[in-house]
Amino acid sequence: MLSEKPVYLRCKQITKLLNISRATWHKWVKAGRAPAGKRLGERVTIWDEKDVNAFIESCGGNADKVEAKP
């Protein structure tokens, strides 16, 4: 049985998917609203696609709802 390989996304891919700025994505991650990524190096962070998709689902598919959380 072949196991499915994980897919990782970079910040640029996530921000394009959500139509938000990099600053907004990093603000959400820092605040704990979005999933934390995995650091590969000093300037490289990746996010598991499954974690990002779960985040989007938790927002009801609408990233604007994240801003409204207390």
C-alpha positions, 0 to 999 in steps of 0.5 A: 500500500502506497502512503500519500505524500504530504503536500506543503505550501509556501506563504505565497501560495497560501496568500494567493489562495486566500486573497490576503497579504503576506502580512495578514497571514503572518499576523494570523499565524502569530496570533494563533488563528492560523496554523503554525508552519514548519521552519526549514531554514532562516527564511523558509517556512512551509505549511501542510496543505491539510492544516491550511485546508482545515483552517479554511474550513474552520472559517467556513471558507471565508478568510474574512471571518478570521479577522472578526474573532476576539 
